Amino acid sequence: MEPVRLSKRMAEMGLCSRREADSYIEQGWVKVNGSVAVLGQKVVTGDDIQLDKKMTQAQERRVTILINKPMGYVSGQAEMGYLPAAALITPDNHWEDDKSGLRFSRDHMKGLAPAGRLDIDSVGLLVLTQDGRVAKELIGENSDVEKEYLVRVEGELSDEGLRLLNHGLSLDGKALIPAKVWWQNDDQLRFILKEGKKRQIRRMCEAVGLHVVGLKRIRIGKVMLGDLPTGKWRYLAADEQFS
């Protein structure tokens, strides 16, 4: 096997993100075959990668936050005058039923980034994390984590249209991987996807003659939105996992 960058190998091993790996290497927290690694170092299969306990401790301090995003907030950086969802992460908005046992700290805002997105006109479960492992799990190119949505629509949907929503549509010239789509009630569909192209559900619905009038994400992997109120946030607990 050809040599690869140590940071890439660490990410492939699920230890952290490549950016985090570079940071840990710079701090001298990684050894290869007993020697302190250097930034840009390459490794081959069989090399022994050892991690300082400081790296593990740093990862354990990183938090993941779940928000029930209201309409009108963007997922990432502020844009076009709209506030980012992270602006909702204040002590006053912390859900009183949070079972994680964590208390809010300003340090929890450092390096916090969305692991996936919800459009400004969509609502529901949004994940922000300091942990590159979580981001890789949810939005990495090999992510296999399901995302579930309730989608209110207008228009007529034929049996063939429903079949196409499940499998057979393409976006941006690329076939979509199979989804699970069925009627939840007379005007609402339930979608389960394993990918997240920009405005994917809205575009899928448009392709079969439907217009989306409401979209809410209710689950990511094993983590449910549950009773988290709109505009409130909580921490991902230590015993919770997305997959």
C-alpha positions as CSV (number, residue, x, y, z in Angstrom):
1,M,0.0,0.0,0.0
2,E,1.2,3.5,-0.9
3,P,2.2,5.7,2.0
4,V,-0.5,8.2,3.1
5,R,-0.5,11.2,5.4
6,L,-0.7,10.3,9.1
7,S,-3.6,12.7,9.5
8,K,-5.6,10.9,6.8
9,R,-4.8,7.5,8.3
10,M,-6.0,8.7,11.7
11,A,-9.3,10.0,10.2
12,E,-9.7,6.7,8.4
13,M,-9.3,4.9,11.7
14,G,-12.1,7.0,13.1
15,L,-9.8,8.6,15.7
16,C,-10.6,12.2,14.8
17,S,-11.0,14.5,11.8
18,R,-8.0,15.3,9.6
19,R,-7.9,18.9,10.9
20,E,-8.0,17.6,14.5
21,A,-5.2,15.1,13.7
22,D,-3.0,17.9,12.4
23,S,-3.6,19.8,15.6
24,Y,-2.8,16.8,17.8
25,I,0.4,16.0,15.8
26,E,1.5,19.7,16.1
27,Q,1.1,19.4,19.9
28,G,3.2,16.2,20.0
29,W,0.4,13.9,21.1
30,V,0.9,11.3,18.4
31,K,3.8,8.8,18.0
32,V,4.5,6.5,15.0
33,N,6.6,3.4,15.8
34,G,7.6,5.0,19.1
35,S,8.8,8.4,17.7
36,V,6.9,11.7,18.0
37,A,5.2,12.3,14.7
38,V,5.7,15.5,12.7
39,L,3.2,17.4,10.6
40,G,2.9,16.0,7.1
41,Q,4.5,12.6,8.0
42,K,3.4,9.6,5.9
43,V,2.7,6.1,7.2
44,V,2.2,2.7,5.7
45,T,0.2,-0.3,6.7
46,G,1.7,-1.9,9.8
47,D,3.0,1.3,11.3
48,D,2.2,1.6,15.0
49,I,0.2,4.8,15.7
50,Q,0.2,5.7,19.4
51,L,-1.9,8.4,21.0
52,D,-1.0,10.4,24.1
53,K,-3.7,10.4,26.8
54,K,-3.9,14.2,26.5
55,M,-5.5,13.6,23.0
56,T,-8.1,11.4,24.5
57,Q,-8.8,13.8,27.3
58,A,-9.1,16.7,24.8
59,Q,-11.7,14.7,22.8
60,E,-13.7,13.8,26.0
61,R,-14.1,17.5,26.7
62,R,-15.6,18.2,23.2
63,V,-19.4,18.5,23.2
64,T,-22.2,17.9,20.7
65,I,-25.3,20.0,20.8
66,L,-28.8,19.3,19.5
67,I,-31.1,22.2,18.5
68,N,-34.7,22.2,17.5
69,K,-34.1,24.8,14.8
70,P,-37.0,27.2,14.1
71,M,-37.7,28.6,10.7
72,G,-35.7,31.7,9.8
73,Y,-32.3,30.6,11.1
74,V,-29.4,29.4,8.9
75,S,-27.4,26.3,9.8
76,G,-23.9,27.8,9.5
77,Q,-22.5,31.3,9.3
78,A,-24.9,34.3,9.3
79,E,-25.9,35.2,5.8
80,M,-28.3,37.7,4.1
81,G,-29.1,39.2,7.5
82,Y,-30.3,35.9,9.0
83,L,-28.9,34.6,12.3
84,P,-27.1,31.3,12.6
85,A,-28.7,28.6,14.7
86,A,-25.7,28.7,17.0
87,A,-27.1,32.1,18.2
88,L,-29.8,30.1,20.0
89,I,-27.2,28.4,22.2
90,T,-27.5,30.5,25.3
91,P,-28.1,29.6,29.0
92,D,-31.7,30.8,28.8
93,N,-32.4,28.5,25.8
94,H,-30.9,25.4,27.4
95,W,-33.7,22.8,27.7
96,E,-34.5,22.3,31.4
97,D,-35.1,18.6,30.7
98,D,-31.6,18.0,29.4
99,K,-30.4,14.7,30.9
100,S,-26.8,14.9,30.0
101,G,-25.6,16.4,33.3
102,L,-23.5,19.0,31.5
103,R,-23.6,22.7,32.4
104,F,-23.2,25.4,29.8
105,S,-19.7,26.8,29.3
106,R,-18.5,29.4,26.9
107,D,-15.8,26.9,26.0
108,H,-18.5,24.8,24.4
109,M,-18.9,27.4,21.7
110,K,-15.3,27.2,20.5
111,G,-14.9,25.4,17.2
112,L,-18.6,24.4,17.3
113,A,-19.8,23.7,13.7
114,P,-22.9,22.2,12.1
115,A,-22.7,18.5,11.2
116,G,-25.1,18.8,8.3
117,R,-27.6,21.5,7.5
118,L,-31.2,22.5,7.5
119,D,-32.5,25.1,5.0
120,I,-33.6,28.4,6.4
121,D,-37.3,27.4,5.7
122,S,-36.9,24.0,7.3
123,V,-37.2,23.1,11.0
124,G,-36.2,20.4,13.5
125,L,-33.2,18.5,14.6
126,L,-29.8,20.2,13.9
127,V,-26.5,18.9,15.2
128,L,-23.6,21.2,16.1
129,T,-20.4,19.6,17.3
130,Q,-16.8,20.3,18.4
131,D,-16.0,16.7,17.7
132,G,-14.6,15.8,14.3
133,R,-15.5,12.2,14.8
134,V,-19.1,13.1,15.1
135,A,-18.9,15.3,12.0
136,K,-17.3,12.5,10.0
137,E,-19.9,10.0,11.1
138,L,-22.8,12.3,10.1
139,I,-21.5,14.1,6.9
140,G,-18.4,12.2,5.9
141,E,-18.4,10.9,2.3
142,N,-18.9,7.3,3.6
143,S,-21.6,8.3,6.1
144,D,-24.4,5.7,6.3
145,V,-26.5,7.4,9.0
146,E,-30.2,7.8,8.3
147,K,-32.0,11.2,8.5
148,E,-35.8,11.1,8.9
149,Y,-38.2,13.9,8.0
150,L,-41.9,14.8,8.0
151,V,-42.7,16.7,4.8
152,R,-46.0,18.5,4.3
153,V,-46.8,18.8,0.6
154,E,-49.3,20.1,-1.9
155,G,-50.2,18.5,-5.2
156,E,-51.1,15.1,-6.6
157,L,-48.7,12.2,-6.2
158,S,-49.2,9.1,-8.4
159,D,-48.1,5.6,-7.5
160,E,-45.3,6.0,-10.0
161,G,-44.3,9.3,-8.4
162,L,-44.1,7.6,-5.0
163,R,-42.0,4.8,-6.6
164,L,-39.6,7.4,-8.0
165,L,-39.3,9.2,-4.7
166,N,-38.1,5.8,-3.2
167,H,-35.7,5.1,-6.0
168,G,-35.2,6.3,-9.5
169,L,-34.6,10.1,-9.3
170,S,-31.4,12.0,-10.2
171,L,-30.1,15.3,-9.0
172,D,-27.3,17.3,-10.6
173,G,-26.8,14.5,-13.1
174,K,-26.2,11.9,-10.4
175,A,-28.6,9.1,-9.4
176,L,-29.8,9.3,-5.8
177,I,-29.3,6.4,-3.6
178,P,-32.5,4.6,-2.6
179,A,-34.7,6.3,0.0
180,K,-37.7,5.3,2.1
181,V,-40.8,7.4,1.4
182,W,-44.4,6.8,2.4
183,W,-47.6,8.7,3.2
184,Q,-47.8,9.6,6.9
185,N,-51.3,11.1,6.5
186,D,-53.3,12.8,3.8
187,D,-51.0,15.7,3.2
188,Q,-47.7,14.6,4.8
189,L,-44.9,12.3,3.6
190,R,-42.3,10.6,5.8
191,F,-38.8,10.5,4.2
192,I,-35.8,8.5,5.4
193,L,-32.5,9.4,3.5
194,K,-28.9,8.5,3.8
195,E,-27.6,11.4,1.9
196,G,-28.1,15.2,2.0
197,K,-27.8,17.1,-1.2
198,K,-28.7,20.8,-1.1
199,R,-32.5,21.1,-0.8
200,Q,-32.7,17.5,-1.8
201,I,-36.2,16.7,-0.5
202,R,-37.7,19.8,-2.0
203,R,-36.1,19.1,-5.3
204,M,-37.2,15.5,-5.2
205,C,-40.8,16.5,-4.6
206,E,-40.7,19.1,-7.4
207,A,-39.5,16.3,-9.7
208,V,-42.8,14.4,-9.1
209,G,-45.1,17.4,-9.2
210,L,-45.3,18.2,-5.5
211,H,-44.7,21.5,-3.6
212,V,-43.3,21.3,-0.1
213,V,-45.0,23.6,2.4
214,G,-43.3,22.3,5.5
215,L,-40.3,20.2,6.3
216,K,-39.2,19.0,9.8
217,R,-36.3,16.7,10.6
218,I,-37.2,14.4,13.5
219,R,-34.3,11.9,13.7
220,I,-30.6,11.5,12.9
221,G,-29.5,7.9,13.3
222,K,-30.6,6.7,16.7
223,V,-31.0,10.2,18.1
224,M,-34.6,11.6,18.0
225,L,-35.8,15.2,18.2
226,G,-38.3,14.0,20.7
227,D,-39.8,16.6,23.0
228,L,-37.1,19.2,22.6
229,P,-39.1,22.4,22.2
230,T,-38.7,24.7,19.2
231,G,-35.8,27.1,19.7
232,K,-34.3,25.1,22.6
233,W,-31.1,23.1,22.7
234,R,-29.6,20.2,24.7
235,Y,-26.3,18.3,24.9
236,L,-25.8,14.9,23.4
237,A,-25.5,12.7,26.5
238,A,-22.6,10.3,27.0
239,D,-24.8,7.3,26.5
240,E,-26.3,8.5,23.3
241,Q,-24.9,7.5,19.9
242,F,-26.0,8.3,16.3
243,S,-25.1,4.8,15.0
